[in-house]
Amino acid sequence: MAGLGVAAPAWLPGRVAGAASSGTAYEGPYYAVFNASGGWDTTYLMDPKGIDGINRLFQQGDILSRGSHRFAPTAKHIAGGLSNEDFYKEYGSELLVFNGLDYAVNNHSPGARYMATGKLDSLAYPTFAALVAACRGPECPISYLTFGNYSATGNLVAMSRVPYLPSLQRIANADNVEGNPRSFYHDEFALRRIEETLAAEDRALAMDPRLPRAERAQSMLYAAQVNSKALQRVTEHIPKETPKERLSQQVEIALASFKAGVCVSANLTIGQFDSHANNDTDQMKLIPEFLAGIHYLLRRAEELGIRDKLVIVAQSEMGRTPTYNKGNGKDHWSIGSVLFLGPGIRGNRVIGATDDKQFAVPIDPGSLALKAEGGVKIKPEHVHAALRDLAGIAGHPFAKQFPLVFPEAEKLIGFWG
């Protein structure tokens, strides 16, 4: 069952996209979705507010800018991770920010589902990461990799969870004892005979009429058995030392899988952003950690030669209120922001805004300019429709199976520049 959960490819009507194609490495683009689980305070990152006590660490005159971006000054307030100053200095020219996203709800579960899928009122919709994996690389052994947060697949692709680098080592060397490449369960000649027998058995079973559920189970079993060959490519990209940081550990697993061509998308996450008490202390610990994880991904991807194929989405399921509660915390707020970076995305751009009271300002979806009167409040379905366009999957049958419904006039034109 563990093998099936990790190594099975997507189920397609009739037959599974089988292992016959699993020897071909997927070459990108790769998609990494970062989740700040719990609700980040965007006023301490990409949507700074220095008035009316919205935050207590800086004033309006302290707000910094680089190119088109405005951001909160955090270098003096953090003990570790990456400051906003360093993050925007390094990546501002590549970064697209959207401010004033209307989540419509301020509860964690529906908010996380809505932000991940673009659909608020359905538990059946896949996350964007799962959908793009199913459309782009259903034959990949671990096409959709997730480390938590909302991770629904829509029954389009297998959900793969690999919590630790040693686990990836064992999976990548499934034909070896405890993943040790020097200790084999079988000699090479025996493995060849086993594979030949499995292939012959699968061909024979394919000729027999079976119920769809039985056919799917048999196909997934066969795919899990033979995909171990493709997974062996991961081994050479697993680092010898495991980083200490939470996101960095997830990043190494994702990057090794990307580089080996066995993975299309990864859903990465860290939690504890739900700062109902001591908002400033918590956010100044977590936001720098979150940015450091994105920085680590980009730096390591550069070393592996795949940075130019990497699309990054950084998001949360909600924002924090513009006022503090009695515990020096901030509560749930249904307005937030999203960050984007990668091929096909023109950087040094900010779309949308919030007003002085942190309410979303509507925009003209055709020009993307602010339009307080008669504009459209942008919600997750608008963003997900744009993401599907970016990935080139909007017309795919799987995407059409899970439509994002809103008026055509509200479609974001030129969102990616």
C-alpha positions as CSV (number, residue, x, y, z in Angstrom):
1,M,0.0,0.0,0.0
2,A,2.9,2.4,0.7
3,G,4.3,1.6,-2.7
4,L,0.9,2.4,-4.3
5,G,0.5,5.6,-2.4
6,V,3.9,6.9,-3.4
7,A,4.6,5.5,-6.8
8,A,1.3,5.0,-8.7
9,P,0.7,7.3,-11.6
10,A,-2.6,9.0,-12.4
11,W,-5.7,6.9,-13.4
12,L,-7.0,7.7,-16.8
13,P,-10.3,6.3,-18.2
14,G,-9.8,2.8,-19.4
15,R,-6.1,2.2,-18.6
16,V,-3.7,3.9,-16.3
17,A,-1.1,6.0,-18.0
18,G,1.3,3.2,-17.6
19,A,4.8,2.4,-16.7
20,A,5.8,1.9,-20.3
21,S,6.3,5.7,-20.5
22,S,7.8,6.0,-17.0
23,G,11.3,5.8,-18.3
24,T,10.9,9.2,-20.0
25,A,12.0,12.0,-17.6
26,Y,9.6,15.0,-17.2
27,E,11.6,18.2,-18.1
28,G,9.4,21.0,-16.8
29,P,8.1,23.4,-16.1
30,Y,8.0,22.5,-12.4
31,Y,5.5,24.1,-10.0
32,A,6.1,24.9,-6.4
33,V,3.2,26.2,-4.3
34,F,4.3,27.6,-0.9
35,N,1.6,27.8,1.8
36,A,1.8,30.0,4.9
37,S,-0.7,28.0,6.8
38,G,-2.8,29.8,9.4
39,G,-3.0,33.2,7.8
40,W,-0.1,35.6,7.3
41,D,0.0,39.3,8.1
42,T,0.4,40.9,4.7
43,T,1.0,44.3,6.2
44,Y,4.4,43.0,7.4
45,L,5.3,41.9,3.9
46,M,4.0,43.0,0.5
47,D,1.1,45.2,1.5
48,P,2.6,47.5,4.2
49,K,0.4,49.8,6.3
50,G,1.9,52.4,8.6
51,I,-1.2,54.3,9.7
52,D,-4.0,54.0,12.2
53,G,-2.2,51.4,14.3
54,I,-2.5,48.6,11.8
55,N,0.9,47.5,12.9
56,R,3.2,48.5,15.7
57,L,6.7,48.0,14.2
58,F,6.9,50.8,11.7
59,Q,5.3,54.1,10.5
60,Q,4.2,55.2,7.1
61,G,7.5,57.0,6.5
62,D,9.4,53.8,7.2
63,I,7.9,51.8,4.3
64,L,10.5,50.8,1.8
65,S,10.3,50.4,-2.0
66,R,12.3,48.7,-4.7
67,G,11.1,49.2,-8.3
68,S,7.3,48.9,-8.3
69,H,7.3,47.1,-5.0
70,R,6.5,48.6,-1.5
71,F,7.2,46.4,1.5
72,A,7.5,46.6,5.3
73,P,11.0,47.1,6.8
74,T,11.8,44.0,8.8
75,A,15.6,43.7,9.0
76,K,15.7,45.2,12.5
77,H,12.9,43.0,13.9
78,I,14.0,39.5,12.9
79,A,16.4,37.0,14.6
80,G,16.7,34.6,11.6
81,G,15.5,33.8,8.2
82,L,15.4,36.4,5.3
83,S,14.4,40.0,5.7
84,N,12.0,41.7,3.3
85,E,14.9,44.0,2.4
86,D,17.1,41.1,1.2
87,F,14.2,39.3,-0.4
88,Y,13.1,42.2,-2.6
89,K,16.7,43.2,-3.4
90,E,17.3,39.7,-4.7
91,Y,13.9,38.9,-6.4
92,G,12.0,42.1,-6.8
93,S,12.7,42.3,-10.5
94,E,11.2,38.9,-11.0
95,L,8.3,39.1,-8.6
96,L,4.6,39.7,-9.3
97,V,2.5,40.7,-6.3
98,F,-1.3,40.7,-6.2
99,N,-2.8,42.6,-3.3
100,G,-6.4,42.8,-2.3
101,L,-7.5,39.2,-2.9
102,D,-11.0,38.6,-1.5
103,Y,-11.2,35.1,0.1
104,A,-14.9,35.7,0.9
105,V,-14.5,33.6,4.1
106,N,-12.3,33.9,7.2
107,N,-12.2,30.3,8.4
108,H,-9.2,28.1,8.0
109,S,-10.6,25.0,6.3
110,P,-12.8,26.7,3.6
111,G,-10.2,29.4,3.1
112,A,-7.4,26.8,2.5
113,R,-9.6,24.8,0.2
114,Y,-10.6,28.0,-1.8
115,M,-7.1,29.2,-2.1
116,A,-5.8,25.8,-3.2
117,T,-8.4,25.0,-5.7
118,G,-10.2,28.2,-6.8
119,K,-13.5,26.6,-5.7
120,L,-15.1,27.4,-2.4
121,D,-18.2,25.3,-2.3
122,S,-16.9,21.9,-3.4
123,L,-14.7,19.2,-1.8
124,A,-14.2,17.5,-5.1
125,Y,-12.0,20.0,-6.8
126,P,-8.2,19.3,-7.1
127,T,-5.6,21.8,-6.0
128,F,-3.8,23.7,-8.7
129,A,-0.7,21.6,-8.0
130,A,-2.6,18.3,-8.4
131,L,-4.4,19.5,-11.5
132,V,-1.2,20.6,-13.3
133,A,0.5,17.4,-12.3
134,A,-2.4,15.3,-13.8
135,C,-2.4,17.4,-17.0
136,R,1.4,17.7,-17.5
137,G,2.9,14.5,-16.2
138,P,0.4,11.8,-15.1
139,E,2.9,9.1,-15.9
140,C,5.5,10.5,-13.5
141,P,6.0,8.2,-10.5
142,I,5.5,10.9,-7.9
143,S,3.9,13.5,-10.1
144,Y,2.2,15.4,-7.3
145,L,4.2,15.8,-4.1
146,T,2.6,17.3,-1.0
147,F,3.8,18.1,2.5
148,G,0.5,19.1,4.0
149,N,-2.1,21.9,3.9
150,Y,-5.1,21.2,1.6
151,S,-4.0,18.6,-0.9
152,A,-7.1,17.2,-2.7
153,T,-6.5,15.5,-6.0
154,G,-10.0,15.3,-7.6
155,N,-9.1,11.6,-8.2
156,L,-6.9,12.7,-11.1
157,V,-3.5,11.9,-9.9
158,A,-1.8,10.0,-7.0
159,M,-1.0,12.1,-3.9
160,S,2.6,11.4,-2.9
161,R,3.9,12.2,0.6
162,V,7.6,11.8,1.3
163,P,8.2,13.4,4.7
164,Y,11.9,13.0,5.1
165,L,15.0,12.7,2.8
166,P,15.8,9.2,4.1
167,S,12.3,8.2,3.1
168,L,13.1,9.5,-0.4
169,Q,16.3,7.4,-0.4
170,R,14.4,4.3,0.4
171,I,11.7,5.0,-2.2
172,A,14.2,5.8,-4.9
173,N,15.9,2.4,-4.2
174,A,12.9,0.3,-3.7
175,D,14.7,-2.8,-5.1
176,N,17.4,-2.5,-2.4
177,V,17.3,-3.4,1.3
178,E,16.3,-0.3,3.3
179,G,17.3,1.8,0.3
180,N,20.9,0.8,0.4
181,P,22.2,0.9,-3.2
182,R,24.8,-1.8,-2.3
183,S,22.4,-4.3,-0.9
184,F,20.0,-5.9,-3.4
185,Y,16.9,-8.0,-2.8
186,H,17.6,-9.8,-6.1
187,D,20.4,-10.3,-8.6
188,E,20.1,-8.4,-11.9
189,F,19.1,-11.5,-13.9
190,A,16.3,-12.3,-11.4
191,L,15.0,-8.7,-11.6
192,R,14.8,-9.0,-15.4
193,R,12.8,-12.2,-15.1
194,I,10.5,-10.6,-12.6
195,E,9.9,-7.6,-14.8
196,E,9.2,-9.8,-17.9
197,T,6.7,-11.9,-16.0
198,L,4.9,-8.8,-14.6
199,A,4.7,-7.3,-18.1
200,A,3.3,-10.5,-19.5
201,E,0.8,-10.8,-16.7
202,D,-0.3,-7.2,-17.2
203,R,-0.8,-7.7,-21.0
204,A,-2.8,-10.9,-20.3
205,L,-5.0,-9.2,-17.8
206,A,-5.6,-6.3,-20.1
207,M,-7.4,-8.6,-22.5
208,D,-9.9,-9.7,-19.9
209,P,-13.1,-7.7,-19.3
210,R,-13.1,-6.3,-15.8
211,L,-15.0,-3.8,-13.7
212,P,-13.4,-0.3,-13.8
213,R,-12.4,-0.4,-10.2
214,A,-10.6,-3.8,-10.6
215,E,-8.9,-2.6,-13.8
216,R,-7.7,0.5,-12.1
217,A,-6.3,-1.3,-9.1
218,Q,-4.4,-3.8,-11.2
219,S,-3.0,-1.1,-13.4
220,M,-1.9,0.9,-10.4
221,L,-0.2,-2.1,-8.9
222,Y,1.7,-2.8,-12.1
223,A,2.7,0.8,-12.4
224,A,3.9,0.9,-8.8
225,Q,6.0,-2.2,-9.4
226,V,7.8,-1.0,-12.5
227,N,8.1,2.7,-11.7
228,S,11.0,1.9,-9.3
229,K,13.3,2.0,-12.3
230,A,12.4,5.7,-13.0
231,L,12.6,6.5,-9.3
232,Q,16.3,5.4,-9.2
233,R,17.2,8.6,-11.0
234,V,16.4,10.5,-7.8
235,T,19.3,9.0,-5.9
236,E,22.1,11.1,-7.4
237,H,20.3,14.3,-6.5
238,I,19.6,13.6,-2.8
239,P,22.0,15.7,-0.7
240,K,24.4,14.0,1.7
241,E,23.4,16.3,4.5
242,T,19.8,17.2,5.6
243,P,19.2,20.9,6.1
244,K,17.7,21.9,9.5
245,E,15.0,24.3,8.4
246,R,11.5,22.9,7.8
247,L,11.0,24.3,4.3
248,S,14.5,23.6,3.2
249,Q,13.9,19.9,4.0
250,Q,10.8,19.9,1.9
251,V,12.6,21.8,-0.9
252,E,15.4,19.2,-1.1
253,I,12.9,16.4,-1.6
254,A,11.0,18.4,-4.2
255,L,14.1,19.5,-6.1
256,A,15.6,16.0,-6.2
257,S,12.3,14.8,-7.7
258,F,12.1,17.6,-10.2
259,K,15.6,17.2,-11.3
260,A,15.2,13.4,-11.7
261,G,12.1,14.1,-13.9
262,V,9.7,12.1,-11.7
263,C,7.7,15.0,-10.3
264,V,5.7,17.9,-11.8
265,S,4.5,19.8,-8.8
266,A,5.1,20.2,-5.0
267,N,2.8,21.6,-2.4
268,L,5.1,22.9,0.4
269,T,3.9,24.3,3.7
270,I,4.8,25.6,7.2
271,G,2.2,26.4,9.8
272,Q,1.7,28.5,13.0
273,F,0.8,31.7,11.2
274,D,-2.5,31.9,13.1
275,S,-1.2,34.7,15.4
276,H,-4.3,35.4,17.6
277,A,-1.8,36.3,20.4
278,N,1.5,38.1,20.0
279,N,1.0,38.8,16.3
280,D,4.2,40.8,15.8
281,T,6.5,38.3,17.5
282,D,5.0,35.3,15.6
283,Q,4.9,37.0,12.2
284,M,8.4,38.3,12.5
285,K,9.6,34.8,13.1
286,L,7.5,33.0,10.5
287,I,7.6,35.4,7.5
288,P,11.4,35.5,7.4
289,E,11.4,31.7,7.7
290,F,9.0,31.5,4.8
291,L,11.0,33.9,2.6
292,A,14.1,32.0,3.4
293,G,12.5,28.8,2.2
294,I,11.7,30.4,-1.2
295,H,15.2,31.7,-1.4
296,Y,16.6,28.3,-0.6
297,L,14.5,26.7,-3.4
298,L,15.7,29.3,-5.9
299,R,19.3,29.0,-4.9
300,R,19.4,25.2,-5.0
301,A,17.4,25.1,-8.2
302,E,20.1,27.4,-9.8
303,E,22.7,24.9,-8.7
304,L,20.8,22.0,-10.2
305,G,20.2,23.9,-13.5
306,I,16.4,24.0,-13.3
307,R,15.7,27.5,-11.9
308,D,14.5,28.8,-15.3
309,K,11.9,26.1,-15.3
310,L,10.5,26.7,-11.9
311,V,7.1,28.5,-11.3
312,I,6.5,29.6,-7.7
313,V,3.3,30.5,-6.0
314,A,3.4,31.8,-2.4
315,Q,0.0,32.1,-0.6
316,S,-2.0,31.8,2.5
317,E,-5.6,31.1,3.3
318,M,-6.3,34.4,4.9
319,G,-4.8,37.7,6.2
320,R,-4.8,39.2,9.6
321,T,-7.2,42.0,10.9
322,P,-6.1,45.6,10.7
323,T,-6.6,45.9,14.5
324,Y,-5.1,44.1,17.4
325,N,-7.0,42.2,20.0
326,K,-6.5,42.2,23.8
327,G,-3.8,39.6,23.5
328,N,-1.6,41.7,21.2
329,G,-2.7,39.4,18.4
330,K,-4.6,39.8,15.2
331,D,-7.6,37.7,14.2
332,H,-8.8,36.3,10.9
333,W,-9.2,38.7,7.9
334,S,-10.7,37.7,4.5
335,I,-8.4,39.9,2.4
336,G,-4.9,38.9,1.5
337,S,-2.1,38.8,-1.1
338,V,-0.3,36.3,-3.3
339,L,3.3,36.2,-4.7
340,F,4.3,34.8,-8.1
341,L,7.7,34.2,-9.8
342,G,8.9,32.1,-12.7
343,P,9.0,31.7,-16.4
344,G,6.2,33.4,-18.3
345,I,5.7,35.9,-15.4
346,R,6.9,39.4,-15.9
347,G,8.3,40.7,-12.6
348,N,8.7,44.1,-10.9
349,R,4.9,44.4,-10.9
350,V,2.2,44.9,-8.3
351,I,-1.5,44.4,-9.3
352,G,-4.4,45.3,-7.0
353,A,-4.4,47.1,-3.7
354,T,-6.1,47.5,-0.3
355,D,-7.3,50.8,1.1
356,D,-6.2,52.4,4.3
357,K,-8.5,50.2,6.3
358,Q,-7.2,47.1,4.5
359,F,-10.3,46.4,2.4
360,A,-9.8,45.2,-1.2
361,V,-10.0,47.8,-3.9
362,P,-11.8,46.5,-7.0
363,I,-9.9,46.5,-10.3
364,D,-10.7,46.6,-14.0
365,P,-9.9,43.0,-15.2
366,G,-9.2,44.2,-18.7
367,S,-6.6,46.8,-17.8
368,L,-5.7,45.5,-14.3
369,A,-5.9,49.2,-13.1
370,L,-7.6,50.0,-9.8
371,K,-11.3,50.8,-10.3
372,A,-13.0,51.6,-7.0
373,E,-16.3,52.2,-8.7
374,G,-17.6,49.5,-11.0
375,G,-14.5,47.3,-10.8
376,V,-14.3,43.6,-9.8
377,K,-13.2,42.2,-6.5
378,I,-10.7,39.5,-7.4
379,K,-11.3,36.1,-5.8
380,P,-9.3,32.9,-5.9
381,E,-11.2,31.6,-8.9
382,H,-10.0,34.5,-11.0
383,V,-6.4,33.8,-10.0
384,H,-6.8,30.0,-10.6
385,A,-8.1,30.7,-14.1
386,A,-5.0,32.8,-14.8
387,L,-2.8,30.0,-13.4
388,R,-4.4,27.5,-15.7
389,D,-3.7,29.8,-18.6
390,L,-0.1,30.2,-17.5
391,A,0.4,26.4,-17.3
392,G,-1.3,25.9,-20.6
393,I,-3.9,23.5,-19.2
394,A,-7.1,25.6,-19.4
395,G,-8.4,23.6,-22.3
396,H,-7.3,20.2,-20.9
397,P,-10.2,17.7,-20.3
398,F,-9.2,17.5,-16.7
399,A,-9.5,21.3,-16.2
400,K,-12.8,21.3,-18.0
401,Q,-14.0,18.6,-15.6
402,F,-13.5,21.2,-12.8
403,P,-14.7,24.5,-14.3
404,L,-14.1,27.9,-12.6
405,V,-17.3,29.7,-13.1
406,F,-17.4,33.5,-13.3
407,P,-18.5,36.0,-16.0
408,E,-16.2,36.1,-19.0
409,A,-15.9,39.9,-18.6
410,E,-14.1,39.3,-15.3
411,K,-11.3,37.3,-16.8
412,L,-7.9,38.8,-16.0
413,I,-6.3,40.1,-19.2
414,G,-2.5,40.3,-19.3
415,F,-2.1,39.2,-15.7
416,W,1.2,37.6,-16.3
417,G,2.5,40.5,-18.4
